Amino acid sequence: MSIETLLNGESKNVEYKLAPPSRSINYTKTAVAFANGQGGCLVFGVEDQTLRVVGIAEDKVFAVMDSISDAIVNSCEPLIIPDITMHDVAGKTVIVAEIAPGLQRPYHIKSLGQEQGTFVRVAGTTRQADQPTIRELTIEGSNRSSDQVQCFGLAVTEEDIEALCASLTKTAKDNAEDPSKVKTVTEKQLLQWGVLAEQDRQLVPTNAYAILAGNTAVRSVVQCGVFKGTTKAVFVDRREFAGTPQELIEESYQYVLRNIHMGARFKGVYRQDVYEIPPDAVRELIVNAIVHRSYIDHSSIQIAIYDNRLEITSPGRLPMGQTIERMKQGYSKIRNEALASAFEYMGYIEHWGSGILRVMQEVRDAGLPEPEFLGGDTDLRINIYRNGSETVSDDGIVTGLRRDSLSDDGIVTGLRRDPLSDDGIAEETTSKTNAAPNAAIAVVSSQKERILDALRKNTSISISDAIRILGVQERQAQRILKSLIEEGSAVKIGAARATRYAEAKKRTELHE
């Protein structure tokens, strides 16, 4: 780092001292914080408030350099060896102590002990590390992945392992273009990934096993909420989801889609529902949050929908060696190696490091501002800003409806879901306008008509055909088909992967 850059102001990686304090702990704890993070520089001879270069007296420069080096070397554990240099700035001498990122984490002040003497950098300040951060630093220092560590207090049977293998295999096949090419997950595969471990010739579950199985031994929760305005002052709706990663992804994803604006794009006589935020970008960010979050930190993933943005917060500092800048350039740093392997197999991750790049491109293509990345010291927050429009249309035809007009089963409620009580029961109030419900009814009616039109033209269709025709996710396509069956307009033929759907009259004619 050049001296010019060092003098641009304090930051996550730069801290100023007018002169070496009489108590060396005032800067040795910052040296510890730099070693526990991305490294940094202590600059002596600069006033932090004004950036005024005061310098160190020439007759004291070498003595000061020696005292700084001795203080850091003698006070910190494991050993930190600073690179100390002096620089001339407008005829005045400043001293720079550069601290490299450490590999033997956690670093701490000897006299304070590890629990009280471990420090990290947070938003340009030096702060004492909490217990989850110390545990994560310890795992980083041992070159392990926390999800591959044995989950103590949890035992598994052969039946449990078989059930997990079946669940992962089913998800992989559901997400694959050609399910026949998907290999079945085996016990051996779980061992290779680190989902299982061997101890005393017995198979034991790791933290990754607990997460993938949806076991509460490792907390894995996603909190979702809708807020009025641009702050968390007023709740409109809130939900909390727990379970397997597959369940968390799907439930969180559908929650977001139900609570953001949706318009329509017409191509000829066909209508395609279009969301204001690209659904693929939403799904990618949720997947990234679940696979890359810190599970040592017991906080929840939070997905907040404000009037002006979608905000997704993932617990835990960025992994060692990762920065927001590198992440936006496509560099990947895997925190949870076992989970990442399982997610890649299931088809949630295509190429490590490419997900954020795809999100940024999809958001730009939708005409929205580039996603905003914040934090990285204690958690990572990503904002996608909404453009304020409720409609998306190539030919100017718009609907201006909201997905939250629909209930989970696709039935229009006509009620606005307002703040939830503590027991999770929504306090519903009648809407003063029927605009949103009427628009929602129109969408459902249009979707049903398109499916019926396809059923009239074909002997039968599959769920994949319905998804393609409607341009929606599988869950919504299933709701429309179920509604048509209940109305007596369609019938279900076959079961499992062989399931087809036909027009009710056509099925009767075939039997006759």
Buried (B, 14 or more C-beta within 10 A) or exposed (E): EEBEEBBEEBBBBBBBBBBBEEEBBEBBBBBBBBBBBBBBBBBBBBEBEEEEBBBBEEEEBEEBBEEBBEBBBEBBBEEBEBEBEBBEBEEBBBBBBBBBBBEBBBBBBEEBEBEEBBBBBBEEEBBBBEEBBBBBBBBBBEEEBBBBBBBEEBEBEEEBBEEBBEBBBBBBBBBEEEEEEBEEBEBEBBBEBBBBBEEEEEBBBBBBBBBBBBBEBBBBBBBBBBBBEEEEEEEBBBBEBBBBBBBBBBBBBBBBBBBBBBBBBEEEEEBBBBBBBBBEBBBBBBBBBBBBBBBBBEBBBBBBBBEEBBBBBBBBBBBBEBBBEBBBEBBBBBBBBBBBBBBBBBBBBEEBBEBBBBBBEBBEEBEBEEBEBEBBBBBBBBBBBBBEEBBBBEEEEBBBBBBBBBBEEBEBBBBBBBBBEEEEEBEEEEBEEEEBBEBBBBBBEBBBEBBBBBBEEBEBBBBEBBBEBBBBBEBBBBBBBBBBBEEEBBBBBEEEEEEBBBBBBBBEEEEE
